[in-house]
Each structure stands twice: as C-alpha cells, then as structure tokens.
Amino acid sequence: MTTTAESGTTKPAVAPPGVFATLRQTPVAVRYLLGGVLINQMGAFVQTFLVLYLTARGLTVGHAGLALTAYSVGAVLGTILGGELVQRYGPRATITGAMATSAVILALIPTLSGAGRFPVLLVAVALAGLATQSYRPAASVLLSDLIPDEHRVMGFSMMRIALNGGAALSPLIAAGLILLDWDLLFYLDAATALGYALLALTLLPKVAAPAADEEEDGPQPKASYATLLGDRKYLAFLASVLLGSVIYVQYTVALPLKISSEGHPTALYSTVLTASSVILISCELKLTSYVKRWPPHLAGGIGTALMAIGVAGYGLPFGSWVTIVLCTVVFVFGVMISGPTMFAHPATYPAAVKARYIAAHQAGFGVGLALGPTVGVFAWSALGNGVWWVCGVVGLVAALCAHLGMRGTPAA
C-alpha cells in the first residue's frame, strides 16, 4: 500500500506485470529476434553430433576430438569477434553476416570430411564455430535495445527459453535425420542458419551502437576492451560466470559417471535430464516474473549459491535416486534464479562498451563450458564422490563474486 502526500489517501501498490502481460508488451521485432534464435538452435547439430558424425565417416576418435576442440575454440573467439562487429557495424548486420557465413561453411563440411582432407576440415570446423557464435552478442545487444528496461530481465529469460527449447528439440530432429543420411545434419543446420540470416535482414530493425559522443552527458567510457580489464567489479562478475559454468557442466559430465559407478540404471540419468529440461522450460519465465524485482546482486548471488548447494548435495553418502533427483531440482532452481539476471547484467552497461561487455560474458561462459568436461573427468578420477564437495565450495566462491560484481549501478 502507498500513501499520497497531498491527500493522505492510500492506494494499492502496482505489481510488476506477469509473464503474459510482459509478452503482450514485447515489441514485434523482439518476437522475430527470439523466433530466429529458436529456429537456429533447433538446427544446431555440429557441437553435439560432430564426433559421432566424423567417426561414422571413418575418422579416428582422436581426429574427431581434435575437430570438436577446434570448433569450441572458434566458438569462444567468435563471441569476442561478434562484440567487435556489433560495435562497428551494428547488430542486424552482424547477425545477417554471421549466419550467412555459417550457412556456407556448414554446407561444405560433408564434402570436406572425406579422407585426406582433415587439415582443411579442421579449419572449416573452426571457422564454423567462429561464425556461428558471432551472432550471440549481436542478438543480446539488439534485445537490450528493443525491449523496455523494466522488462530486460524477462526478455533475456525469454531468450534463454528459446535457446533451451531449441536445444531440447534438436536431438529429436537429429535422430530422424540420421536414419536417412548423416549429411542431412549439416545441410539442415546450414538451412536454419540461412533462414535466420534472411529473417534478420528483412524483419529486424537496423540499430547501430552509438558512438561515445552520442552518449548522455558526463564522462564517457573508452570503447575498448581496456575499459573492461580495468573494471574490477565486472571482472568479479566474469569470474563468477567462469566458475559457475565449470560447475554447471558437471551436471552432464561427472553426474553420469557417479550414476554409473553407484550402480544406478542409465534410465535415471535420462530422467534427470528430462526433468530438468521440463522444469526450466515450464517454470523459468514465471519464476523470473518474481525474481526480476530483486536487486541484481541478490538474484545472482542467491541463485549461484543455491546451484552450489544442489551440486554439493550429489556428494551426500546416502546417494539414492531420490537424493539425486531432489538435488537436481535445487540445482535447476538455482540456475533459474541467477541465469536470467546474470544473462541480462552486461546489457545494463553504456552503449559505448555494451557489445564488448556482452561478448566478454558469453566468452567467459563458453570457456567454462569448454574446460568443464576435462576438469570434471580428472576431478572425478582423483576425488571420486568428493568432487561434489569441491564443486560446492567453488560454487559459493562464484556466488560471492556475483554478489560483489553485480552490486551497484553499472552505468554509473
């Protein structure tokens, strides 16, 4: 309840709009943008199926693993390149160019996967990762420019739903394509990338990042990564993202090793994956409609801490299937609390540096996802079930970094 000074009357406080009200207030261009993200993600087969594809075509496991590493390195560098391209050419041009380039390279991979062409294939796969991931900073910048500030966190939650929804449907589509022809994976991936490029070119507005002298009055930040390296708060935020992503990936690396070593049926892991996907897709928007009212440093810190508690719970000595499922639920709720706010946080910085801050965030997340599997396998080999307690401690450090790094107003 609120009281006006003039009349002394009491009026009910106006609650922030919920999920459907926010969707109705979302600009049409944002819906096109998110639709393009969903379509592109539904055809994103390379990183998931590259090793299986190349071994099916006669390459060794070592060569296939090297190709996947090349793709991952290209993907991390692609986010940095994407931030630079957005700053120079604007988000729409970056999305169009990145997706069109990705389509051409992906369509060539089946031809290059033959015997004696591995060096060329390695370069093509790295360039595919570079081009494919270059669009992400552009999509985030455009989303932050188009959506009202009060809906920013909800908007980024919608983008996460589009990414997760596409990722959930992608393996189902791939399973059908593989029955017909393995090469169709790359042709459809190229087709969805080209479709997103055409959608961006024809339906997305042209929004250019303003130059520093077009910003509001007051001291202007230098439009370079040097600004980011001197921003201690943002470096703390990036540390949280990196540590959190390394822990997050253990859910798909160390957890199946635990389930297998303790004699649980393989179906338990499938159940855990399915349950977490259903919870994320069905609950995140509704939960975000409440969490978006929290100060960002609380959402980031509390959500990351809850994620750490859920992961640490996997190390409990009474590791029944019930415990594993309950810990997964805690873990997923932590991800849903922290994820949208942390995903949106870089977009709160001034336009002169926003694209690069977004790119650095996405690169940090990508590095964590790339390092996580190796770290998880070695940690499991050395510590066994103790790896979960280590993850819990590291997660609490990540929560502290998020709390410190997101506190205050970035634009100030």
C-alpha positions as a printed NumPy array, in Angstrom:
array([[  0.   ,   0.   ,   0.   ],
       [  1.173,   3.546,  -0.762],
       [  0.017,   6.902,   0.651],
       [ -0.008,  10.166,  -1.325],
       [  1.352,  13.269,   0.424],
       [ -1.332,  15.598,  -0.939],
       [ -4.488,  13.777,   0.029],
       [ -3.35 ,  11.232,   2.591],
       [ -5.268,   8.586,   0.666],
       [ -3.943,   5.081,   0.409],
       [ -3.577,   3.393,  -2.973],
       [ -2.621,  -0.191,  -3.657],
       [  0.907,  -0.692,  -4.932],
       [  1.052,  -1.612,  -8.597],
       [  2.59 ,  -5.053,  -9.067],
       [  5.014,  -5.548, -11.93 ],
       [  3.403,  -7.247, -14.959],
       [  3.45 , -11.021, -15.1  ],
       [  4.567, -13.347, -17.876],
       [  1.647, -12.893, -20.259],
       [  1.413,  -9.149, -19.7  ],
       [  5.115,  -8.854, -20.492],
       [  4.698, -10.951, -23.625],
       [  1.891,  -8.687, -24.792],
       [  4.073,  -5.631, -24.243],
       [  7.037,  -7.141, -26.094],
       [  7.777,  -5.375, -29.4  ],
       [  7.153,  -7.409, -32.549],
       [ 10.814,  -7.112, -33.528],
       [ 11.787,  -8.904, -30.296],
       [  9.489, -11.78 , -31.204],
       [ 11.165, -12.042, -34.615],
       [ 14.562, -11.99 , -32.927],
       [ 13.645, -14.733, -30.455],
       [ 11.956, -16.771, -33.176],
       [ 15.157, -16.649, -35.179],
       [ 17.145, -17.794, -32.138],
       [ 14.759, -20.732, -31.664],
       [ 14.885, -21.773, -35.325],
       [ 18.662, -21.54 , -35.449],
       [ 19.069, -23.504, -32.215],
       [ 16.763, -26.275, -33.426],
       [ 19.257, -26.928, -36.233],
       [ 22.422, -26.541, -34.129],
       [ 23.784, -30.058, -34.587],
       [ 27.524, -29.526, -35.052],
       [ 28.789, -29.353, -31.484],
       [ 26.529, -32.184, -30.298],
       [ 26.988, -34.651, -33.143],
       [ 30.343, -33.739, -34.729],
       [ 32.308, -36.536, -33.035],
       [ 29.704, -39.185, -33.903],
       [ 29.465, -37.893, -37.479],
       [ 33.202, -37.893, -38.137],
       [ 33.75 , -41.345, -36.637],
       [ 30.861, -42.648, -38.743],
       [ 32.654, -41.214, -41.791],
       [ 35.79 , -43.196, -40.937],
       [ 37.897, -40.701, -38.97 ],
       [ 39.589, -41.768, -35.756],
       [ 38.271, -40.749, -32.359],
       [ 41.402, -38.631, -31.882],
       [ 40.783, -36.702, -35.101],
       [ 37.12 , -36.244, -34.213],
       [ 38.028, -34.933, -30.763],
       [ 40.545, -32.523, -32.284],
       [ 37.862, -31.233, -34.655],
       [ 35.469, -30.669, -31.745],
       [ 38.203, -28.771, -29.903],
       [ 38.737, -26.593, -32.988],
       [ 35.018, -25.837, -33.091],
       [ 34.989, -24.927, -29.378],
       [ 37.985, -22.606, -29.735],
       [ 36.369, -20.968, -32.742],
       [ 33.118, -20.549, -30.805],
       [ 34.829, -18.747, -27.909],
       [ 36.724, -16.443, -30.275],
       [ 33.503, -15.93 , -32.22 ],
       [ 31.789, -14.27 , -29.279],
       [ 34.698, -11.812, -28.956],
       [ 34.609, -11.148, -32.696],
       [ 30.837, -10.709, -32.537],
       [ 31.157,  -7.976, -29.921],
       [ 33.637,  -6.115, -32.106],
       [ 31.453,  -6.454, -35.209],
       [ 28.409,  -5.151, -33.351],
       [ 30.371,  -2.123, -32.173],
       [ 31.455,  -1.368, -35.749],
       [ 28.535,  -2.431, -37.947],
       [ 25.505,  -2.83 , -35.669],
       [ 23.617,  -5.931, -34.51 ],
       [ 21.45 ,  -6.608, -37.568],
       [ 24.383,  -6.586, -39.98 ],
       [ 26.351,  -8.818, -37.599],
       [ 23.564, -11.403, -37.292],
       [ 22.991, -11.426, -41.057],
       [ 26.667, -11.737, -41.939],
       [ 27.471, -14.3  , -39.235],
       [ 24.539, -16.577, -40.082],
       [ 25.076, -16.367, -43.847],
       [ 28.769, -17.21 , -43.436],
       [ 27.922, -20.042, -41.064],
       [ 25.443, -21.48 , -43.595],
       [ 28.059, -21.619, -46.353],
       [ 30.708, -23.285, -44.171],
       [ 28.31 , -25.81 , -42.633],
       [ 27.094, -26.884, -46.068],
       [ 30.705, -27.614, -47.072],
       [ 31.602, -29.811, -44.094],
       [ 30.197, -33.083, -45.569],
       [ 32.362, -32.571, -48.664],
       [ 35.457, -31.827, -46.568],
       [ 35.053, -34.81 , -44.24 ],
       [ 36.452, -37.28 , -46.742],
       [ 39.83 , -38.987, -46.462],
       [ 42.922, -36.81 , -46.899],
       [ 41.114, -33.54 , -46.245],
       [ 41.391, -33.395, -42.471],
       [ 43.55 , -30.227, -42.283],
       [ 41.035, -28.333, -44.429],
       [ 38.178, -29.804, -42.409],
       [ 39.824, -28.629, -39.191],
       [ 39.998, -25.046, -40.497],
       [ 36.396, -25.206, -41.741],
       [ 35.102, -26.503, -38.405],
       [ 36.952, -23.76 , -36.505],
       [ 35.508, -21.13 , -38.863],
       [ 32.051, -22.645, -38.417],
       [ 32.346, -22.191, -34.655],
       [ 33.64 , -18.649, -35.167],
       [ 30.8  , -17.625, -37.487],
       [ 28.015, -19.485, -35.677],
       [ 28.711, -17.903, -32.29 ],
       [ 29.384, -14.4  , -33.617],
       [ 25.661, -13.722, -33.74 ],
       [ 25.082, -14.134, -29.995],
       [ 26.468, -10.787, -28.76 ],
       [ 24.533,  -9.096, -31.56 ],
       [ 21.286, -10.791, -30.547],
       [ 21.788,  -9.763, -26.915],
       [ 22.601,  -6.146, -27.824],
       [ 19.584,  -5.903, -30.113],
       [ 17.316,  -7.421, -27.459],
       [ 18.52 ,  -4.918, -24.859],
       [ 17.996,  -2.037, -27.301],
       [ 14.474,  -3.074, -28.302],
       [ 12.934,  -4.152, -25.018],
       [ 11.969,  -1.639, -22.281],
       [ 14.344,  -1.526, -19.319],
       [ 11.688,  -2.782, -16.893],
       [ 11.318,  -5.956, -18.993],
       [ 15.033,  -6.517, -19.633],
       [ 15.48 ,  -9.493, -17.284],
       [ 12.275, -11.103, -18.539],
       [ 13.418, -10.539, -22.132],
       [ 16.688, -12.325, -21.515],
       [ 14.792, -15.115, -19.794],
       [ 12.747, -15.459, -22.989],
       [ 15.978, -15.719, -24.965],
       [ 17.179, -18.452, -22.62 ],
       [ 13.898, -20.303, -23.128],
       [ 14.36 , -20.029, -26.916],
       [ 17.907, -21.402, -26.634],
       [ 16.924, -24.214, -24.249],
       [ 13.794, -25.068, -26.192],
       [ 15.741, -25.335, -29.43 ],
       [ 18.424, -27.406, -27.712],
       [ 15.748, -29.789, -26.379],
       [ 14.165, -30.277, -29.82 ],
       [ 17.442, -30.507, -31.734],
       [ 18.376, -34.101, -30.727],
       [ 14.894, -35.32 , -31.621],
       [ 15.181, -33.802, -35.095],
       [ 18.711, -35.158, -35.467],
       [ 17.599, -38.688, -34.583],
       [ 15.229, -38.69 , -37.551],
       [ 17.766, -37.181, -39.947],
       [ 20.47 , -39.694, -39.029],
       [ 18.15 , -42.537, -40.056],
       [ 18.051, -41.045, -43.55 ],
       [ 21.548, -39.606, -44.037],
       [ 24.187, -38.226, -41.658],
       [ 24.96 , -35.407, -44.084],
       [ 21.455, -34.025, -43.604],
       [ 22.521, -32.815, -40.152],
       [ 24.817, -30.23 , -41.685],
       [ 22.524, -29.332, -44.566],
       [ 19.628, -28.617, -42.206],
       [ 21.972, -26.732, -39.843],
       [ 23.044, -24.615, -42.825],
       [ 19.413, -24.097, -43.847],
       [ 18.35 , -22.864, -40.399],
       [ 21.356, -20.531, -40.259],
       [ 20.468, -19.129, -43.687],
       [ 16.841, -18.769, -42.612],
       [ 17.924, -16.746, -39.585],
       [ 20.118, -14.56 , -41.806],
       [ 17.187, -13.803, -44.116],
       [ 14.888, -13.168, -41.162],
       [ 17.401, -10.73 , -39.69 ],
       [ 17.888,  -8.928, -42.981],
       [ 14.185,  -8.483, -43.708],
       [ 12.434,  -8.291, -40.338],
       [ 14.855,  -6.964, -37.736],
       [ 15.339,  -3.197, -37.374],
       [ 18.653,  -1.564, -38.124],
       [ 20.019,  -0.495, -34.743],
       [ 23.575,   0.819, -34.633],
       [ 25.595,   1.125, -31.446],
       [ 26.024,   4.876, -30.798],
       [ 29.453,   6.432, -30.759],
       [ 30.794,   7.745, -27.481],
       [ 29.943,  11.353, -28.358],
       [ 26.309,  10.345, -28.868],
       [ 26.01 ,   9.152, -25.299],
       [ 24.472,  11.057, -22.437],
       [ 26.321,  13.943, -20.813],
       [ 29.183,  13.22 , -18.461],
       [ 32.463,  11.325, -18.614],
       [ 32.465,   8.814, -21.445],
       [ 33.977,   5.329, -21.197],
       [ 36.586,   4.306, -23.724],
       [ 35.058,   1.956, -26.294],
       [ 37.654,  -0.811, -25.969],
       [ 38.363,  -3.969, -24.034],
       [ 40.852,  -1.945, -21.963],
       [ 37.861,  -0.435, -20.183],
       [ 36.643,  -3.908, -19.268],
       [ 40.046,  -5.029, -17.975],
       [ 40.123,  -2.044, -15.649],
       [ 36.626,  -2.703, -14.305],
       [ 37.217,  -4.767, -11.153],
       [ 33.534,  -5.266, -10.467],
       [ 32.93 ,  -6.659, -13.918],
       [ 35.984,  -8.906, -13.644],
       [ 34.466, -10.312, -10.429],
       [ 31.241, -10.918, -12.355],
       [ 33.182, -12.69 , -15.133],
       [ 34.932, -14.845, -12.518],
       [ 31.518, -15.897, -11.239],
       [ 30.379, -16.755, -14.774],
       [ 33.512, -18.799, -15.478],
       [ 33.426, -20.738, -12.198],
       [ 29.669, -21.214, -12.393],
       [ 29.816, -22.619, -15.933],
       [ 32.566, -25.1  , -14.975],
       [ 30.323, -26.331, -12.152],
       [ 27.22 , -26.304, -14.334],
       [ 28.738, -28.638, -16.919],
       [ 29.476, -31.282, -14.248],
       [ 25.765, -31.985, -14.355],
       [ 26.405, -33.567, -17.776],
       [ 29.952, -34.866, -17.13 ],
       [ 30.554, -36.027, -13.558],
       [ 26.92 , -36.84 , -12.724],
       [ 26.575, -39.67 , -15.275],
       [ 29.902, -41.054, -14.014],
       [ 28.502, -41.044, -10.471],
       [ 25.233, -42.683, -11.529],
       [ 27.106, -45.405, -13.392],
       [ 29.669, -46.053, -10.632],
       [ 26.969, -46.453,  -7.964],
       [ 25.025, -48.999,  -9.981],
       [ 22.002, -46.874, -10.789],
       [ 20.255, -47.656, -14.091],
       [ 21.1  , -45.464, -17.072],
       [ 17.424, -44.501, -17.203],
       [ 17.985, -42.447, -14.047],
       [ 20.256, -40.045, -15.901],
       [ 17.72 , -39.737, -18.724],
       [ 15.052, -38.997, -16.121],
       [ 17.218, -36.317, -14.512],
       [ 17.888, -34.642, -17.877],
       [ 14.234, -34.751, -18.899],
       [ 13.001, -33.443, -15.539],
       [ 15.462, -30.558, -15.522],
       [ 14.544, -29.554, -19.085],
       [ 10.819, -29.641, -18.29 ],
       [ 11.325, -27.544, -15.141],
       [ 13.481, -24.978, -16.95 ],
       [ 11.183, -24.522, -19.919],
       [  7.933, -24.542, -17.94 ],
       [  8.917, -22.602, -14.811],
       [ 11.688, -20.135, -15.635],
       [  9.516, -17.344, -17.062],
       [  7.087, -17.47 , -14.148],
       [  9.904, -17.524, -11.601],
       [ 11.642, -14.664, -13.418],
       [  8.49 , -12.533, -13.115],
       [  9.192, -12.503,  -9.363],
       [ 12.998, -12.556,  -9.354],
       [ 13.228,  -9.542, -11.675],
       [ 12.063,  -7.391,  -8.741],
       [ 15.134,  -8.38 ,  -6.713],
       [ 18.351,  -6.349,  -6.757],
       [ 20.613,  -7.987,  -9.38 ],
       [ 23.385,  -8.828,  -6.915],
       [ 20.918, -10.762,  -4.748],
       [ 19.486, -12.734,  -7.673],
       [ 22.965, -13.568,  -8.958],
       [ 24.407, -14.415,  -5.553],
       [ 21.46 , -16.38 ,  -4.149],
       [ 20.842, -18.299,  -7.365],
       [ 24.511, -19.261,  -7.746],
       [ 24.703, -20.296,  -4.076],
       [ 21.574, -22.451,  -4.485],
       [ 23.125, -24.05 ,  -7.56 ],
       [ 26.261, -24.813,  -5.497],
       [ 24.179, -26.371,  -2.716],
       [ 22.363, -28.594,  -5.202],
       [ 25.625, -29.774,  -6.768],
       [ 27.242, -30.371,  -3.352],
       [ 24.229, -32.499,  -2.432],
       [ 25.279, -35.072,  -5.039],
       [ 28.142, -35.895,  -2.651],
       [ 25.895, -36.996,   0.226],
       [ 26.741, -40.541,   1.337],
       [ 23.129, -41.723,   1.031],
       [ 23.074, -41.141,  -2.731],
       [ 19.754, -42.77 ,  -3.574],
       [ 17.892, -41.903,  -6.754],
       [ 15.557, -39.724,  -4.682],
       [ 18.509, -37.698,  -3.394],
       [ 19.88 , -37.26 ,  -6.912],
       [ 16.534, -36.045,  -8.254],
       [ 15.953, -33.664,  -5.322],
       [ 19.452, -32.21 ,  -5.619],
       [ 18.858, -31.705,  -9.332],
       [ 15.666, -29.777,  -8.591],
       [ 17.578, -27.5  ,  -6.176],
       [ 20.333, -27.087,  -8.77 ],
       [ 17.866, -26.187, -11.529],
       [ 16.043, -23.647,  -9.367],
       [ 19.378, -22.011,  -8.632],
       [ 20.048, -21.773, -12.359],
       [ 16.605, -20.274, -12.975],
       [ 17.048, -17.663, -10.234],
       [ 20.509, -16.482, -11.277],
       [ 20.539, -17.184, -15.015],
       [ 18.226, -14.507, -16.492],
       [ 19.547, -11.712, -14.272],
       [ 23.192, -12.59 , -14.929],
       [ 22.48 , -13.001, -18.645],
       [ 20.92 ,  -9.523, -18.707],
       [ 23.537,  -7.83 , -16.499],
       [ 26.087,  -6.953, -19.25 ],
       [ 23.307,  -5.219, -21.21 ],
       [ 22.969,  -2.608, -18.428],
       [ 26.318,  -1.012, -19.329],
       [ 26.622,   2.118, -21.521],
       [ 26.194,   1.644, -25.265],
       [ 29.812,   2.582, -25.986],
       [ 31.036,  -0.578, -24.243],
       [ 27.921,  -2.762, -24.029],
       [ 28.656,  -5.005, -27.017],
       [ 32.128,  -5.839, -25.741],
       [ 30.907,  -6.447, -22.186],
       [ 28.245,  -8.816, -23.527],
       [ 30.839, -10.575, -25.699],
       [ 33.21 , -10.996, -22.744],
       [ 30.41 , -12.509, -20.662],
       [ 29.481, -15.001, -23.358],
       [ 33.14 , -15.846, -23.999],
       [ 33.678, -16.493, -20.292],
       [ 30.675, -18.8  , -20.224],
       [ 31.962, -20.585, -23.328],
       [ 35.429, -21.063, -21.831],
       [ 33.861, -22.578, -18.719],
       [ 31.8  , -24.988, -20.795],
       [ 34.907, -25.945, -22.793],
       [ 37.099, -26.514, -19.719],
       [ 34.405, -28.149, -17.619],
       [ 34.44 , -31.646, -19.171],
       [ 38.214, -32.026, -18.846],
       [ 38.202, -30.653, -15.296],
       [ 35.284, -32.889, -14.343],
       [ 36.802, -36.122, -15.671],
       [ 40.162, -35.516, -13.984],
       [ 38.497, -34.41 , -10.725],
       [ 36.276, -37.49 , -10.685],
       [ 39.268, -39.751, -11.327],
       [ 41.2  , -38.141,  -8.469],
       [ 38.459, -37.449,  -5.912],
       [ 35.53 , -39.679,  -6.773],
       [ 32.411, -38.539,  -4.94 ],
       [ 34.46 , -35.833,  -3.235],
       [ 34.333, -33.81 ,  -6.437],
       [ 30.866, -32.593,  -5.449],
       [ 32.109, -31.001,  -2.226],
       [ 34.79 , -29.185,  -4.203],
       [ 32.125, -28.01 ,  -6.652],
       [ 30.035, -26.769,  -3.741],
       [ 32.901, -24.682,  -2.341],
       [ 33.803, -23.289,  -5.76 ],
       [ 30.131, -22.502,  -6.316],
       [ 29.961, -20.482,  -3.102],
       [ 33.038, -18.534,  -4.257],
       [ 31.228, -17.902,  -7.547],
       [ 28.179, -16.705,  -5.594],
       [ 30.323, -14.229,  -3.658],
       [ 31.876, -12.96 ,  -6.905],
       [ 28.398, -12.488,  -8.388],
       [ 27.237, -10.598,  -5.297],
       [ 30.252,  -8.267,  -5.384],
       [ 30.422,  -7.88 ,  -9.147],
       [ 26.732,  -7.08 ,  -9.694],
       [ 26.263,  -4.738,  -6.755],
       [ 25.502,  -1.129,  -7.614],
       [ 24.597,   0.52 , -10.909],
       [ 26.939,  -0.443, -13.789],
       [ 26.017,   2.562, -15.9  ],
       [ 27.307,   4.883, -13.19 ]])
